[in-house]
Amino acid sequence: MSIKLGDNAPNFQADSTAGNIDFYEYLGNSWGILFSHPADYTPVCTTELGFTSKLKPEFDKRNTKVIALSVDGVEDHQNWIKDINETQNTEVQFPIIADKDRKVSELYDFIHPNASLTATVRSLLIIDPDKKVRLIITYPASTGRNFNEILRVLDSLQLVDSYKIATPANWIDGDDVIVPPSVTTEDARNIFPKGVQEVKPYLRYTPQPNK
């Protein structure tokens, strides 16, 4: 199964470090981040999970729940968390799914045979409150994820859902945004009272509406 942007994120039930989890029930009405790890006790994953744990206040501000996955068992996960907490100076509070039978990994296409026949690739999905997949990023096992970019995309997606805008390259929260082509310049001047800068008929900027 290949999951694409706009697809419904498949529901599943699985054991985790927080007990048995129903994915949809866990997310509730929140945004969600599901990210996979090749195996427990791997160095890159240890830094990622530690950094994610430290970002909990940022995810909370964005109404976002995080859940990780690795193909090892719950006992290994629990012991690994002790290492993460110790080495990364944090306290992991989000669940890590135990996927020894690889059912969730196969459901979400986290195993790429050209990379490894058994271990998951380093994939991450952002899922909105309607359970739609809004972002898919896949990294090689050797490269840690940039979680500042994940927060940036979350900010963009949530802003786009609230206003008729798009965000330009390298946009961060507070920067000017783009008026999409579907909105005429005349309508844009009514919709965005802070003003519209027309660089080209198809390239128009306006200050971020909620700032």
Backbone as CSV, one residue per row, in Angstrom:
resi,resn,N_x,N_y,N_z,CA_x,CA_y,CA_z,C_x,C_y,C_z
1,MET,0.845,-1.186,0.000,0.000,0.000,0.000,0.879,1.235,0.000
2,SER,0.601,2.145,-0.914,1.347,3.398,-0.974,0.425,4.543,-0.576
3,ILE,0.779,5.253,0.489,-0.033,6.357,0.988,0.440,7.649,0.348
4,LYS,-0.509,8.446,-0.130,-0.188,9.696,-0.793,-0.837,10.857,-0.046
5,LEU,-0.374,12.064,-0.344,-0.951,13.243,0.279,-2.446,13.319,-0.021
6,GLY,-3.225,13.636,0.987,-4.672,13.719,0.842,-5.392,12.434,1.143
7,ASP,-4.670,11.318,1.246,-5.294,10.042,1.606,-5.711,10.061,3.078
8,ASN,-6.674,9.225,3.409,-6.988,9.000,4.808,-5.864,8.174,5.441
9,ALA,-5.384,8.615,6.578,-4.394,7.834,7.305,-5.070,6.582,7.850
10,PRO,-4.571,5.396,7.534,-5.225,4.174,8.013,-5.204,4.077,9.537
11,ASN,-6.309,3.619,10.093,-6.338,3.377,11.533,-5.682,2.031,11.831
12,PHE,-5.245,1.859,13.063,-4.657,0.589,13.478,-4.708,0.496,14.996
13,GLN,-4.577,-0.723,15.489,-4.414,-0.977,16.920,-3.057,-1.650,17.108
14,ALA,-2.338,-1.246,18.132,-1.001,-1.805,18.332,-0.576,-1.640,19.781
15,ASP,0.332,-2.518,20.218,0.954,-2.358,21.525,1.949,-1.202,21.457
16,SER,2.125,-0.542,22.583,3.066,0.572,22.638,3.566,0.730,24.060
17,THR,4.452,1.668,24.264,4.957,1.953,25.604,3.887,2.572,26.491
18,ALA,2.757,2.966,25.906,1.630,3.492,26.680,0.480,2.490,26.713
19,GLY,0.768,1.219,26.440,-0.267,0.196,26.397,-0.828,0.045,24.991
20,ASN,-1.943,-0.700,24.888,-2.567,-0.895,23.581,-3.201,0.406,23.109
21,ILE,-2.949,0.750,21.858,-3.397,2.034,21.317,-4.251,1.819,20.081
22,ASP,-5.367,2.526,20.034,-6.121,2.700,18.797,-5.695,4.053,18.244
23,PHE,-5.126,4.068,17.054,-4.496,5.278,16.531,-5.477,6.446,16.461
24,TYR,-6.681,6.208,15.931,-7.662,7.288,15.815,-8.079,7.816,17.191
25,GLU,-8.270,6.907,18.135,-8.637,7.348,19.483,-7.508,8.149,20.113
26,TYR,-6.290,7.736,19.862,-5.142,8.472,20.416,-5.098,9.902,19.865
27,LEU,-5.328,10.048,18.563,-5.269,11.379,17.957,-6.447,12.239,18.382
28,GLY,-7.632,11.641,18.495,-8.817,12.427,18.820,-9.027,13.524,17.792
29,ASN,-9.192,14.766,18.238,-9.376,15.905,17.341,-8.079,16.693,17.133
30,SER,-6.956,16.088,17.472,-5.668,16.757,17.342,-5.039,16.496,15.971
31,TRP,-4.068,17.315,15.638,-3.149,16.982,14.564,-2.240,15.878,15.078
32,GLY,-1.637,15.134,14.170,-0.780,14.035,14.595,0.495,13.948,13.781
33,ILE,1.542,13.469,14.433,2.801,13.153,13.752,3.129,11.704,14.053
34,LEU,3.238,10.896,13.005,3.635,9.498,13.113,4.989,9.362,12.425
35,PHE,5.990,8.908,13.182,7.301,8.784,12.550,7.961,7.469,12.929
36,SER,8.672,6.889,11.965,9.213,5.544,12.115,10.724,5.581,12.312
37,HIS,11.211,4.505,12.939,12.636,4.375,13.237,13.101,2.983,12.827
38,PRO,14.309,2.883,12.247,14.776,1.577,11.765,14.877,0.511,12.850
39,ALA,15.266,0.906,14.069,15.407,-0.076,15.161,15.695,0.664,16.454
40,ASP,15.481,-0.023,17.581,15.848,0.533,18.875,17.378,0.581,19.010
41,TYR,17.818,1.388,19.937,19.236,1.512,20.263,20.082,1.934,19.053
42,THR,19.505,2.714,18.170,20.271,3.276,17.064,20.597,4.726,17.401
43,PRO,21.801,5.183,17.064,22.246,6.498,17.551,21.453,7.669,17.001
44,VAL,21.169,7.653,15.700,20.437,8.786,15.115,19.037,8.876,15.712
45,CYS,18.371,7.743,15.842,17.018,7.724,16.410,17.013,8.199,17.862
46,THR,18.059,7.863,18.592,18.146,8.285,19.986,18.136,9.810,20.077
47,THR,18.879,10.471,19.195,18.897,11.940,19.207,17.561,12.504,18.751
48,GLU,16.926,11.843,17.784,15.636,12.335,17.277,14.550,12.259,18.347
49,LEU,14.453,11.131,18.999,13.412,10.968,20.005,13.642,11.907,21.183
50,GLY,14.895,12.114,21.522,15.201,13.058,22.589,14.811,14.478,22.216
51,PHE,15.113,14.891,20.994,14.777,16.247,20.561,13.264,16.411,20.456
52,THR,12.583,15.394,19.959,11.122,15.446,19.871,10.506,15.616,21.252
53,SER,11.045,14.907,22.232,10.539,15.016,23.598,10.672,16.443,24.116
54,LYS,11.796,17.087,23.812,12.017,18.459,24.265,11.078,19.454,23.586
55,LEU,10.536,19.066,22.437,9.628,19.955,21.698,8.175,19.822,22.145
56,LYS,7.913,19.053,23.181,6.528,18.841,23.614,5.744,20.147,23.794
57,PRO,6.300,21.195,24.440,5.533,22.440,24.563,5.157,23.049,23.206
58,GLU,6.053,22.897,22.216,5.763,23.433,20.889,4.647,22.641,20.212
59,PHE,4.679,21.327,20.345,3.609,20.508,19.766,2.282,20.765,20.477
60,ASP,2.333,20.940,21.788,1.113,21.237,22.539,0.477,22.538,22.044
61,LYS,1.298,23.552,21.784,0.782,24.832,21.291,0.079,24.668,19.951
62,ARG,0.484,23.673,19.202,-0.069,23.436,17.870,-1.117,22.331,17.871
63,ASN,-1.585,21.935,19.049,-2.615,20.896,19.170,-2.201,19.643,18.406
64,THR,-0.974,19.207,18.640,-0.402,18.095,17.876,0.094,17.004,18.809
65,LYS,-0.298,15.768,18.527,0.166,14.609,19.283,1.200,13.850,18.452
66,VAL,2.235,13.397,19.127,3.339,12.694,18.482,3.302,11.231,18.880
67,ILE,3.605,10.360,17.916,3.718,8.932,18.218,4.787,8.341,17.302
68,ALA,5.686,7.569,17.889,6.793,6.981,17.135,6.551,5.487,16.935
69,LEU,7.347,4.900,16.048,7.230,3.468,15.757,8.620,2.891,15.539
70,SER,8.828,1.688,16.076,10.022,0.916,15.769,9.625,-0.556,15.727
71,VAL,10.381,-1.351,14.992,9.989,-2.745,14.784,10.377,-3.652,15.962
72,ASP,10.906,-3.082,17.023,11.232,-3.877,18.206,10.042,-3.915,19.169
73,GLY,10.202,-4.670,20.276,9.108,-4.889,21.212,9.036,-3.835,22.302
74,VAL,7.952,-3.903,23.083,7.711,-2.901,24.119,8.819,-2.897,25.167
75,GLU,9.286,-4.072,25.585,10.328,-4.121,26.608,11.606,-3.438,26.126
76,ASP,11.973,-3.689,24.869,13.134,-3.005,24.297,12.893,-1.494,24.261
77,HIS,11.688,-1.106,23.863,11.355,0.323,23.823,11.526,0.966,25.201
78,GLN,11.011,0.295,26.228,11.070,0.854,27.581,12.521,1.033,28.035
79,ASN,13.338,0.055,27.743,14.751,0.158,28.118,15.467,1.217,27.285
80,TRP,15.093,1.317,26.020,15.697,2.331,25.151,15.340,3.734,25.646
81,ILE,14.093,3.907,26.084,13.661,5.212,26.592,14.545,5.652,27.763
82,LYS,14.943,4.702,28.602,15.840,5.045,29.714,17.148,5.628,29.184
83,ASP,17.670,5.017,28.117,18.895,5.535,27.496,18.660,6.919,26.900
84,ILE,17.522,7.091,26.221,17.210,8.383,25.604,17.131,9.470,26.670
85,ASN,16.403,9.181,27.734,16.257,10.160,28.813,17.613,10.536,29.402
86,GLU,18.464,9.528,29.570,19.772,9.770,30.180,20.688,10.563,29.253
87,THR,20.792,10.122,28.020,21.784,10.720,27.116,21.321,12.050,26.521
88,GLN,20.005,12.247,26.405,19.487,13.459,25.770,18.934,14.457,26.795
89,ASN,19.055,14.124,28.068,18.624,15.021,29.146,17.159,15.435,28.975
90,THR,16.299,14.438,28.891,14.879,14.705,28.677,14.057,13.600,29.321
91,GLU,12.750,13.621,29.091,11.853,12.567,29.570,10.821,12.298,28.484
92,VAL,10.984,11.196,27.782,10.086,10.839,26.687,8.695,10.550,27.242
93,GLN,7.700,11.271,26.772,6.333,11.115,27.272,5.359,10.611,26.209
94,PHE,5.772,10.593,24.959,4.871,10.125,23.900,5.072,8.622,23.677
95,PRO,4.068,7.937,23.122,4.168,6.490,22.936,5.129,6.112,21.809
96,ILE,5.740,4.957,21.956,6.493,4.330,20.872,5.813,2.999,20.565
97,ILE,5.362,2.847,19.341,4.644,1.643,18.926,5.614,0.473,18.786
98,ALA,5.195,-0.686,19.286,5.947,-1.924,19.088,5.386,-2.620,17.853
99,ASP,6.209,-2.766,16.833,5.720,-3.284,15.544,6.550,-4.486,15.098
100,LYS,6.664,-5.460,15.999,7.509,-6.618,15.700,6.999,-7.401,14.497
101,ASP,5.675,-7.433,14.313,5.131,-8.160,13.154,5.085,-7.288,11.898
102,ARG,5.487,-6.026,12.029,5.603,-5.076,10.911,4.264,-4.769,10.233
103,LYS,3.169,-5.008,10.939,1.858,-4.740,10.339,1.644,-3.247,10.086
104,VAL,1.996,-2.425,11.075,1.825,-0.979,10.898,2.819,-0.457,9.873
105,SER,4.045,-0.963,9.905,5.062,-0.532,8.945,4.629,-0.827,7.511
106,GLU,4.036,-1.983,7.303,3.577,-2.332,5.960,2.332,-1.534,5.593
107,LEU,1.467,-1.285,6.574,0.262,-0.490,6.327,0.621,0.919,5.862
108,TYR,1.695,1.467,6.427,2.109,2.835,6.113,3.287,2.897,5.136
109,ASP,3.649,1.759,4.563,4.716,1.727,3.550,6.037,2.237,4.124
110,PHE,6.330,1.840,5.379,7.566,2.272,6.020,8.749,1.357,5.705
111,ILE,8.505,0.230,5.054,9.596,-0.668,4.686,9.825,-0.556,3.180
112,HIS,11.011,-0.104,2.803,11.389,0.043,1.392,12.464,-1.007,1.097
113,PRO,12.134,-2.047,0.334,13.067,-3.166,0.133,14.434,-2.753,-0.400
114,ASN,14.497,-1.684,-1.197,15.802,-1.269,-1.720,16.692,-0.672,-0.635
115,ALA,16.085,-0.256,0.472,16.853,0.268,1.598,17.148,-0.833,2.612
116,SER,16.121,-1.628,2.945,16.270,-2.747,3.878,15.045,-3.631,3.751
117,LEU,15.260,-4.928,3.783,14.136,-5.858,3.678,13.342,-5.946,4.968
118,THR,13.950,-5.536,6.075,13.303,-5.734,7.376,13.107,-4.449,8.165
119,ALA,14.058,-3.546,8.130,13.981,-2.334,8.950,13.211,-1.244,8.222
120,THR,12.537,-0.425,8.996,11.794,0.676,8.401,12.743,1.788,7.978
121,VAL,12.317,2.544,6.975,13.019,3.774,6.639,12.618,4.842,7.656
122,ARG,13.281,5.999,7.587,13.013,7.079,8.528,11.949,7.979,7.918
123,SER,10.678,7.577,8.058,9.562,8.309,7.472,8.790,9.081,8.530
124,LEU,8.147,10.161,8.093,7.327,10.976,8.996,6.107,11.474,8.245
125,LEU,4.953,11.364,8.896,3.701,11.868,8.337,3.084,12.881,9.283
126,ILE,2.549,13.961,8.716,1.680,14.865,9.461,0.253,14.554,9.048
127,ILE,-0.610,14.374,10.042,-2.005,13.982,9.813,-2.897,15.023,10.470
128,ASP,-3.885,15.525,9.740,-4.730,16.591,10.281,-5.889,16.009,11.096
129,PRO,-6.690,16.854,11.748,-7.772,16.329,12.602,-8.830,15.526,11.850
130,ASP,-8.905,15.687,10.522,-9.821,14.875,9.712,-9.190,13.564,9.284
131,LYS,-8.004,13.284,9.805,-7.245,12.056,9.538,-6.724,12.005,8.106
132,LYS,-6.550,13.169,7.478,-5.955,13.250,6.147,-4.439,13.412,6.275
133,VAL,-3.708,12.729,5.392,-2.258,12.858,5.366,-1.891,14.158,4.657
134,ARG,-1.167,15.029,5.355,-0.857,16.352,4.814,0.620,16.526,4.470
135,LEU,1.470,15.681,5.016,2.902,15.752,4.706,3.498,14.365,4.837
136,ILE,4.390,14.028,3.914,5.174,12.791,3.990,6.626,13.159,3.707
137,ILE,7.497,12.837,4.644,8.928,13.039,4.425,9.633,11.728,4.747
138,THR,10.518,11.303,3.858,11.288,10.086,4.080,12.772,10.399,3.971
139,TYR,13.490,10.074,5.037,14.929,10.307,5.104,15.668,8.976,5.028
140,PRO,16.922,8.978,4.576,17.736,7.772,4.715,18.045,7.526,6.182
141,ALA,18.354,6.279,6.501,18.590,5.915,7.902,19.768,6.674,8.509
142,SER,20.664,7.165,7.679,21.869,7.822,8.180,21.667,9.291,8.515
143,THR,20.519,9.859,8.147,20.307,11.303,8.285,19.163,11.587,9.241
144,GLY,19.472,12.316,10.316,18.438,12.682,11.276,17.507,13.741,10.717
145,ARG,16.272,13.704,11.173,15.262,14.655,10.702,15.488,16.055,11.268
146,ASN,15.010,17.053,10.527,15.048,18.441,10.986,13.682,18.776,11.571
147,PHE,13.562,18.740,12.887,12.263,18.947,13.511,11.848,20.414,13.529
148,ASN,12.798,21.314,13.319,12.402,22.704,13.124,11.600,22.846,11.830
149,GLU,11.957,22.067,10.823,11.195,22.065,9.575,9.805,21.472,9.790
150,ILE,9.704,20.452,10.627,8.400,19.854,10.909,7.478,20.888,11.556
151,LEU,8.008,21.636,12.516,7.204,22.688,13.150,6.818,23.757,12.134
152,ARG,7.745,24.102,11.243,7.461,25.111,10.222,6.312,24.666,9.314
153,VAL,6.337,23.407,8.905,5.275,22.898,8.038,3.945,22.843,8.785
154,LEU,3.988,22.446,10.049,2.771,22.453,10.859,2.161,23.852,10.904
155,ASP,3.010,24.859,11.153,2.526,26.242,11.178,1.899,26.624,9.841
156,SER,2.544,26.237,8.756,2.031,26.564,7.427,0.694,25.886,7.166
157,LEU,0.615,24.602,7.440,-0.620,23.858,7.179,-1.783,24.408,7.991
158,GLN,-1.527,24.714,9.248,-2.612,25.214,10.090,-3.035,26.615,9.663
159,LEU,-2.085,27.416,9.185,-2.423,28.746,8.687,-3.205,28.655,7.382
160,VAL,-2.766,27.776,6.497,-3.443,27.592,5.214,-4.882,27.120,5.415
161,ASP,-5.098,26.289,6.423,-6.447,25.794,6.692,-7.366,26.885,7.240
162,SER,-6.786,27.929,7.813,-7.586,28.992,8.421,-7.800,30.183,7.496
163,TYR,-6.912,30.375,6.532,-6.978,31.538,5.653,-6.712,31.114,4.209
164,LYS,-7.163,31.927,3.263,-6.941,31.639,1.844,-5.561,32.136,1.428
165,ILE,-4.536,31.435,1.882,-3.166,31.843,1.588,-2.304,30.630,1.271
166,ALA,-1.077,30.899,0.817,-0.031,29.893,0.685,1.226,30.496,1.315
167,THR,2.234,29.676,1.570,3.453,30.196,2.184,4.628,30.026,1.224
168,PRO,5.467,31.051,1.095,6.586,30.998,0.139,7.764,30.185,0.659
169,ALA,8.788,30.100,-0.180,10.012,29.386,0.193,10.603,29.983,1.468
170,ASN,11.034,29.085,2.343,11.715,29.462,3.584,10.841,30.282,4.534
171,TRP,9.536,30.287,4.303,8.627,31.019,5.182,8.726,30.487,6.606
172,ILE,8.680,31.397,7.570,8.512,31.030,8.968,7.400,31.893,9.556
173,ASP,6.843,31.443,10.655,5.726,32.121,11.284,6.029,33.607,11.492
174,GLY,5.167,34.466,10.954,5.348,35.905,11.053,5.739,36.564,9.748
175,ASP,6.265,35.779,8.794,6.637,36.336,7.490,5.397,36.616,6.640
176,ASP,5.583,37.426,5.586,4.510,37.642,4.627,4.135,36.326,3.962
177,VAL,2.893,36.231,3.539,2.388,35.025,2.880,1.957,35.369,1.458
178,ILE,1.612,34.346,0.701,1.251,34.506,-0.707,-0.262,34.377,-0.887
179,VAL,-0.801,35.245,-1.748,-2.202,35.121,-2.153,-2.258,34.102,-3.290
180,PRO,-3.006,33.023,-3.146,-3.015,31.980,-4.178,-3.702,32.454,-5.458
181,PRO,-3.397,31.840,-6.590,-3.971,32.246,-7.879,-5.494,32.167,-7.926
182,SER,-6.090,31.340,-7.083,-7.556,31.184,-7.107,-8.275,32.426,-6.587
183,VAL,-7.545,33.343,-5.934,-8.141,34.568,-5.397,-7.713,35.746,-6.273
184,THR,-8.676,36.491,-6.810,-8.341,37.648,-7.637,-7.733,38.750,-6.769
185,THR,-6.974,39.626,-7.402,-6.364,40.731,-6.652,-7.432,41.610,-6.025
186,GLU,-8.534,41.837,-6.754,-9.624,42.654,-6.212,-10.203,42.009,-4.958
187,ASP,-10.461,40.695,-5.032,-10.987,40.003,-3.854,-9.963,39.991,-2.722
188,ALA,-8.699,39.839,-3.108,-7.646,39.768,-2.092,-7.579,41.059,-1.283
189,ARG,-7.780,42.190,-1.935,-7.709,43.466,-1.211,-8.858,43.593,-0.210
190,ASN,-9.975,42.907,-0.474,-11.081,42.897,0.481,-10.849,41.873,1.593
191,ILE,-10.264,40.752,1.214,-10.040,39.676,2.181,-8.914,40.026,3.147
192,PHE,-7.881,40.704,2.638,-6.690,40.983,3.432,-6.537,42.492,3.627
193,PRO,-7.147,43.045,4.663,-7.148,44.495,4.871,-5.770,45.085,5.185
194,LYS,-4.794,44.236,5.501,-3.448,44.753,5.765,-2.721,45.158,4.484
195,GLY,-3.314,44.825,3.355,-2.717,45.216,2.084,-2.222,44.046,1.266
196,VAL,-2.150,44.252,-0.038,-1.666,43.237,-0.974,-0.589,43.870,-1.857
197,GLN,0.570,43.258,-1.909,1.657,43.711,-2.770,1.686,42.835,-4.016
198,GLU,1.452,43.451,-5.173,1.444,42.693,-6.425,2.793,42.846,-7.114
199,VAL,3.582,41.778,-7.115,4.861,41.758,-7.812,4.639,41.395,-9.273
200,LYS,3.845,40.404,-9.501,3.345,39.987,-10.807,1.877,39.632,-10.602
201,PRO,1.067,39.621,-11.672,-0.346,39.263,-11.481,-0.539,37.925,-10.748
202,TYR,0.437,37.022,-10.883,0.329,35.709,-10.232,1.144,35.624,-8.942
203,LEU,1.900,36.677,-8.622,2.751,36.658,-7.432,2.418,37.859,-6.555
204,ARG,1.609,37.573,-5.509,1.127,38.650,-4.641,1.332,38.260,-3.181
205,TYR,1.811,39.231,-2.410,2.099,38.997,-0.998,1.152,39.811,-0.121
206,THR,0.915,39.275,1.072,0.155,40.016,2.084,0.734,39.661,3.440
207,PRO,0.680,40.570,4.419,1.157,40.201,5.757,0.369,39.013,6.326
208,GLN,1.029,38.243,7.143,0.373,37.077,7.736,-0.917,37.527,8.442
209,PRO,-2.057,36.961,8.085,-3.357,37.488,8.566,-3.550,37.470,10.077
210,ASN,-2.950,36.481,10.763,-3.233,36.363,12.201,-2.132,36.988,13.054
211,LYS,-1.315,37.823,12.463,-0.244,38.496,13.229,-0.528,39.987,13.298
